[in-house]
Amino acid sequence: MPSAGDHRYDVLIVGGGPSGASCAYWLAEAGWDVAVVEKKHFPREKTCGDGLTPRAVRQLADMGLEGALDGAHRYRGLRSVAFGRSLDLPWPKVPGFPTHGYTITRHDLDGLVVGRTERAGATVLQGTEALAPLDPEPAGGPGALAGCAGAVVATSGGGPAELRARYVVVADGANSRFGRALGTSRNREYPQGMALRGYYRSDRSGEDMIEGHLDIRDAAGNVVPGYGWVFPLGDGRVNVGVGLLSTDRRWKGLNTSRLMDAFVAQAGTAWGISPQAACGPATGGRLPMGMAVGPRTGENTLVVGDAGGLINPFNGEGIAYGYETGRLAAAFLGEALGGGGRERLEAYEAHLDATYGDYYRVGRAFVRLISDPRRMRLCVSTGMRSHAFMAQLLRIMANLMRPGPVGPAEVSYRAMVGTAKLLERLDPARWA
């Protein structure tokens, strides 16, 4: 383990999940001296839905990893289920993206990506926990992260040590302790998800569609603002889970374990699952969505992925946005290291807003609008009557709209952007 004064990396990345590994890969590919500290050892378990959408597959392919997914379960789209109806919605054809996804456990996936990162030349220090920023410096102004000279770290077999770097990337996930130490906080007016998932044995594990339920119910049969899923893994198991939105007024009083039990009973007959088919206890976590966490830049610090609340509020997807924002951060860090300095980190934040700002603004508004069970029932039950409508909605919710010719999804999305901006102006405390 390097100690103080031994070495100074160009970039130190705290966290080896999707965003941290992606950032490290692209920096190492460009020739920069980069280190990743990850408190766990790979392979390791990670609570997740285990579904890779075409956006995530595109990023993995760009890292040269799609061939490594040959052993994973490939699927062709989403089966949407609600109010007694079921619609099969194949992934749309969008330039630059595949028309398939994969399901693969994070136990297997994250190790593949970290291995690719190491082969690109990055130093990956597993079993090494970042305890605190090294020599923290005050934030350069309001709305900025604190700076630091690296991290104080500890391994399972040794005492604290210091790792120094010119730039530090915060990529330690949704409950980022390192980020909070540098000044990040969650905007509590923005939506947050609470998800719970478990693995079950099922004879339908080879299905070529993942399944999303839009009318999950509590034990009393009441519709709850949220979603349920059954994702076949192709190995005799399915990943089953529920996600609840924090905008529901019953958020504090609803028992997610009981909600999970109710969903297993709801979806169980079709999939042949039951409590007796469970492979182990369900696990869960909170999901800060829609750019809920900030600030995301400082004098020499950046935040990426879940640590920045960059989860898609439409569907709870975080993996693709972890890969994407890690890659974006690597590009701007490369410019900063090449002489651009602090201004290039500010450009990263501006680019995040230009890339995701309107989309997440619409997503936050969408979450608030469907938080009323009666409104949700009306919208979903009406939409489920039209395959064409739901196919266009899938484009929007999965962020797979076409960049060129404008179709119904793109027209609808532009109208949503305008509505979301109007709502922000009329009532910023509620909608911003």
C-alpha positions in Angstrom: 0.0 0.0 0.0 1.5 3.4 -1.0 2.0 5.8 1.9 2.2 9.6 2.1 4.8 11.0 -0.2 5.4 7.7 -2.2 3.3 8.5 -5.1 0.8 11.1 -6.5 -1.8 9.7 -8.9 -3.3 11.9 -11.6 -6.8 10.8 -10.4 -8.0 8.8 -7.4 -11.5 7.3 -7.7 -13.4 6.4 -4.5 -15.6 3.4 -5.4 -15.3 0.6 -8.0 -18.9 0.2 -9.1 -20.2 1.2 -12.5 -19.4 4.9 -12.4 -16.0 4.5 -10.8 -14.9 1.7 -13.0 -16.1 3.4 -16.1 -14.3 6.6 -15.2 -11.1 4.7 -14.4 -11.2 2.7 -17.7 -11.5 5.8 -19.9 -8.8 7.7 -18.0 -6.4 4.7 -18.1 -7.2 4.2 -21.8 -6.1 7.8 -22.4 -2.8 7.1 -20.5 -3.5 8.8 -17.2 -2.2 7.4 -13.9 -5.4 6.5 -12.1 -6.2 4.5 -9.0 -9.5 3.1 -7.7 -10.1 2.2 -4.1 -13.0 -0.2 -3.4 -13.8 -1.4 0.1 -15.1 -4.8 -1.0 -13.3 -7.6 -2.9 -14.7 -8.7 -6.3 -16.7 -10.6 -6.9 -19.1 -9.2 -4.3 -22.9 -9.1 -3.9 -24.7 -5.9 -4.7 -28.4 -5.2 -4.4 -29.7 -4.4 -7.9 -32.4 -5.3 -10.4 -29.6 -6.8 -12.5 -31.1 -5.5 -15.8 -28.9 -3.9 -18.5 -30.9 -1.7 -20.9 -29.6 -0.9 -24.4 -28.0 2.3 -22.9 -25.9 0.2 -20.5 -25.1 -2.4 -23.2 -23.9 0.4 -25.5 -21.4 1.6 -22.8 -20.1 -1.9 -22.2 -19.7 -2.5 -25.9 -17.7 0.7 -26.1 -15.4 -0.6 -23.4 -14.9 -3.8 -25.4 -17.0 -5.9 -23.0 -20.1 -7.0 -24.9 -18.4 -10.3 -25.9 -17.8 -11.0 -22.2 -21.6 -10.9 -21.7 -22.1 -13.9 -24.0 -22.8 -16.0 -20.9 -25.4 -13.6 -19.6 -29.1 -13.8 -20.3 -30.1 -11.8 -23.3 -33.6 -10.3 -23.6 -35.4 -8.3 -26.2 -37.7 -6.0 -24.4 -40.2 -5.2 -21.6 -43.5 -6.9 -20.8 -45.6 -4.2 -19.2 -48.3 -5.5 -16.8 -51.1 -3.5 -15.2 -54.8 -3.8 -14.3 -55.3 -7.1 -15.9 -53.5 -6.3 -19.2 -50.1 -7.3 -20.5 -48.2 -5.8 -23.4 -44.9 -7.0 -24.9 -42.8 -4.0 -25.9 -39.6 -4.8 -27.8 -36.7 -2.3 -27.4 -37.0 0.3 -30.1 -34.6 0.8 -33.0 -32.5 3.8 -32.2 -29.2 4.7 -34.0 -26.2 4.0 -31.8 -28.0 1.6 -29.5 -28.7 -2.2 -29.7 -32.2 -3.6 -29.6 -31.4 -6.0 -26.8 -30.5 -6.0 -23.2 -29.0 -8.5 -20.7 -29.7 -9.6 -17.2 -26.6 -10.4 -15.1 -26.0 -10.2 -11.4 -23.8 -7.3 -10.2 -21.7 -10.1 -8.5 -20.6 -11.1 -12.0 -20.9 -7.8 -13.9 -18.9 -5.5 -11.7 -16.0 -7.9 -11.6 -15.9 -8.0 -15.4 -15.8 -4.2 -15.7 -13.1 -3.8 -13.0 -11.0 -6.4 -14.7 -11.3 -4.5 -17.9 -10.3 -1.4 -16.1 -7.1 -3.1 -14.7 -6.2 -4.4 -18.2 -6.4 -0.8 -19.4 -3.7 0.2 -16.9 -5.6 1.4 -13.9 -4.5 0.5 -10.3 -7.4 -1.1 -8.5 -7.0 -1.5 -4.7 -9.7 -3.9 -3.5 -10.5 -4.3 0.2 -9.4 -0.7 0.7 -11.9 1.7 2.2 -11.6 5.5 1.8 -12.1 6.8 5.4 -11.9 10.5 4.8 -10.6 13.2 2.4 -6.9 13.9 2.8 -6.1 17.5 3.6 -9.5 18.8 2.8 -9.8 22.4 1.6 -12.8 24.7 1.9 -15.1 24.9 -1.0 -14.2 27.6 -3.5 -17.7 29.2 -3.3 -21.3 28.5 -2.8 -22.6 25.5 -4.7 -19.1 23.9 -4.8 -17.5 20.8 -3.3 -14.6 21.0 -1.0 -11.2 20.1 -2.4 -8.8 17.6 -1.1 -5.3 16.1 -1.7 -6.5 12.5 -1.9 -7.9 10.1 0.7 -7.0 8.5 4.0 -7.6 4.8 3.4 -7.5 1.6 5.3 -7.3 -2.1 4.3 -8.7 -5.1 6.1 -5.2 -6.2 7.0 -3.5 -2.9 7.8 -3.8 0.5 9.4 -4.6 3.9 7.8 -2.5 5.1 4.9 -2.6 8.1 2.6 -3.2 8.1 -1.2 -2.5 11.4 -2.9 -3.9 12.6 -6.2 -4.2 15.7 -8.3 -8.0 15.1 -8.8 -10.5 13.0 -6.8 -13.7 11.4 -8.1 -16.5 10.4 -5.7 -18.1 7.2 -6.9 -19.1 5.4 -3.8 -22.8 5.0 -4.4 -26.1 6.2 -3.3 -25.1 6.6 0.4 -21.8 8.3 -0.4 -20.1 9.0 2.9 -17.0 10.4 1.1 -19.2 12.7 -0.9 -20.9 14.0 2.3 -17.5 14.7 3.8 -16.8 17.0 0.8 -20.1 18.7 1.1 -22.7 16.8 -0.9 -26.3 16.6 0.3 -29.6 15.4 -1.1 -32.4 17.8 -2.1 -35.3 16.4 -0.2 -37.8 17.9 -2.5 -36.6 15.6 -5.2 -37.9 12.1 -5.5 -36.2 9.2 -3.8 -36.8 5.5 -4.4 -36.8 2.6 -1.9 -36.2 -0.7 -3.6 -36.2 -4.3 -2.3 -35.2 -7.3 -4.4 -34.7 -11.1 -4.0 -33.9 -14.1 -6.1 -36.4 -16.9 -6.7 -36.3 -20.2 -8.5 -38.6 -20.3 -11.5 -39.2 -22.6 -14.5 -39.6 -19.4 -16.6 -36.0 -18.2 -16.0 -35.3 -18.4 -19.8 -38.0 -15.9 -20.8 -36.8 -13.4 -23.4 -38.7 -10.4 -21.9 -38.2 -8.7 -18.6 -41.5 -7.9 -16.8 -42.5 -4.6 -15.2 -45.7 -4.2 -13.1 -47.2 -0.8 -12.9 -50.0 -1.5 -10.4 -48.3 -3.0 -7.4 -50.5 -3.1 -4.3 -50.1 -3.2 -0.5 -51.5 -6.1 1.6 -54.9 -4.4 1.7 -55.1 -4.3 -2.1 -54.5 -0.5 -2.5 -52.5 0.6 -5.5 -49.1 2.1 -4.4 -47.1 4.6 -6.4 -44.2 2.5 -7.5 -43.4 -0.5 -9.6 -42.6 -4.2 -9.4 -40.4 -6.3 -11.6 -39.6 -9.9 -12.5 -36.3 -10.2 -14.4 -35.4 -13.7 -15.7 -31.7 -14.5 -15.3 -31.5 -17.6 -17.5 -30.0 -19.8 -14.8 -33.1 -21.1 -13.1 -33.6 -17.9 -11.1 -35.5 -14.7 -11.5 -34.8 -11.3 -9.9 -38.0 -10.1 -8.2 -38.4 -6.7 -6.7 -40.5 -3.7 -5.8 -39.7 0.0 -5.9 -41.6 2.6 -3.9 -41.5 6.4 -4.6 -40.8 8.8 -1.7 -43.5 11.2 -3.0 -46.2 8.8 -1.7 -47.6 10.3 1.5 -47.5 6.8 3.1 -43.7 6.6 2.5 -42.8 6.6 6.2 -45.4 4.1 7.3 -45.3 1.5 4.5 -43.4 -1.7 5.3 -41.4 -2.6 2.1 -41.0 -6.2 3.2 -44.8 -6.7 3.4 -45.1 -4.9 0.0 -42.6 -7.4 -1.4 -44.6 -10.3 0.0 -47.8 -8.8 -1.5 -46.1 -8.5 -4.9 -44.7 -12.0 -4.9 -48.3 -13.2 -4.2 -49.5 -10.9 -7.0 -47.0 -12.1 -9.7 -46.3 -15.5 -8.2 -48.9 -17.6 -10.0 -47.7 -16.6 -13.5 -44.0 -17.1 -12.7 -44.4 -20.1 -10.4 -42.7 -18.3 -7.5 -43.6 -18.3 -3.8 -41.9 -17.7 -0.5 -40.7 -21.3 -0.6 -38.9 -20.7 -3.9 -36.8 -17.8 -2.4 -33.1 -18.3 -2.7 -32.4 -16.2 0.3 -33.6 -13.0 2.1 -34.5 -9.9 0.1 -32.2 -6.9 0.4 -32.8 -3.3 -0.4 -31.6 0.3 -0.5 -32.5 3.9 -1.1 -32.2 5.5 -4.6 -31.7 9.3 -4.9 -33.1 10.2 -8.3 -33.2 13.0 -10.9 -29.9 14.8 -10.0 -31.0 15.0 -6.4 -27.5 15.2 -4.9 -25.1 18.1 -5.2 -22.9 19.9 -5.6 -21.0 17.7 -8.0 -17.8 19.7 -8.7 -15.1 21.4 -6.6 -11.7 22.8 -7.1 -10.3 19.3 -7.9 -13.2 17.0 -7.1 -16.1 15.5 -9.1 -19.1 13.3 -8.2 -20.4 10.7 -10.6 -23.2 8.1 -10.8 -25.5 7.3 -7.8 -23.3 9.4 -5.5 -24.7 12.4 -7.5 -28.3 11.2 -7.5 -28.1 10.6 -11.2 -30.6 7.7 -11.3 -33.4 7.9 -13.9 -36.6 8.8 -12.0 -38.8 7.2 -14.7 -37.6 3.7 -14.1 -35.0 3.6 -11.3 -32.1 2.7 -13.7 -28.7 3.6 -12.4 -26.2 1.4 -14.1 -26.3 3.0 -17.5 -26.0 6.5 -16.0 -23.2 5.4 -13.9 -21.2 4.2 -16.9 -22.2 7.4 -18.9 -21.3 9.9 -16.2 -18.1 8.1 -15.3 -17.1 8.4 -19.0 -18.1 12.1 -19.1 -16.1 12.8 -16.0 -13.1 11.1 -17.5 -13.2 13.3 -20.6 -13.3 16.5 -18.6 -10.7 15.3 -16.2 -8.4 14.5 -19.1 -8.9 18.1 -20.3 -8.2 19.4 -16.8 -5.1 17.3 -16.5 -4.0 18.5 -19.9 -3.9 22.1 -18.7 -7.6 23.2 -18.6 -7.7 23.1 -14.8 -10.8 24.0 -12.7 -12.7 25.4 -15.7 -13.0 22.0 -17.2 -14.6 20.6 -14.1 -17.1 23.4 -14.2 -17.7 22.4 -17.9 -18.5 18.8 -16.6 -21.3 20.1 -14.5 -22.6 22.2 -17.4 -22.5 19.2 -19.7 -24.4 17.1 -17.2 -27.1 19.7 -17.1 -27.2 19.9 -20.9 -27.3 16.1 -21.3 -29.7 15.2 -18.5 -31.2 18.4 -17.1 -34.4 18.5 -19.1 -34.9 14.8 -19.1 -34.6 14.5 -15.3 -36.8 17.6 -14.9 -39.5 15.8 -16.8 -38.9 12.6 -14.8 -39.3 14.5 -11.5 -42.5 16.0 -12.7 -43.7 12.6 -13.9 -43.0 11.0 -10.5 -45.0 13.7 -8.7 -47.9 13.4 -11.1 -48.3 9.7 -10.6 -47.9 9.9 -6.9 -51.7 10.2 -6.5 -53.1 6.6 -6.7 -56.3 7.8 -8.4 -54.4 9.7 -11.1 -51.9 6.9 -11.5 -54.8 4.4 -12.0 -56.4 6.6 -14.6 -53.2 7.2 -16.5 -51.9 3.6 -16.5 -55.2 1.9 -17.1 -55.9 4.2 -20.1 -52.3 3.8 -21.5 -52.4 0.1 -21.3 -55.3 0.0 -23.8 -52.9 1.1 -26.6 -49.8 -0.8 -27.6 -48.6 2.1 -29.7 -48.9 4.5 -26.8 -47.0 2.3 -24.4 -44.3 1.7 -27.1 -43.7 5.4 -27.3 -43.8 5.7 -23.5 -41.1 3.0 -23.3 -38.9 5.2 -25.6 -39.2 8.1 -23.2 -38.9 6.1 -19.9 -35.8 4.3 -21.1 -34.3 7.5 -22.6 -34.2 5.9 -26.1 -35.5 8.7 -28.2 -34.3 9.2 -31.8 -31.9 12.1 -32.4 -33.0 12.7 -36.0 -36.5 12.1 -37.4 -39.2 13.2 -34.9 -41.8 10.7 -34.0 -44.7 10.6 -31.5 -42.3 9.9 -28.6 -40.1 12.8 -29.4 -43.0 15.2 -29.9 -44.6 14.0 -26.6 -41.3 14.4 -24.8 -40.8 18.0 -26.0 -44.3 18.8 -24.7 -43.4 17.3 -21.4 -40.2 19.4 -21.1 -42.3 22.6 -21.7 -44.9 21.5 -19.1 -42.2 20.7 -16.5 -40.5 24.1 -17.0 -43.9 25.8 -16.7 -44.7 24.0 -13.4 -41.3 25.0 -12.1 -41.9 28.6 -12.8 -45.4 28.5 -11.3 -44.5 26.6 -8.1 -40.7 26.2 -7.8 -40.9 24.9 -4.2 -42.9 21.9 -5.3 -41.7 21.2 -8.9 -38.1 22.4 -9.2 
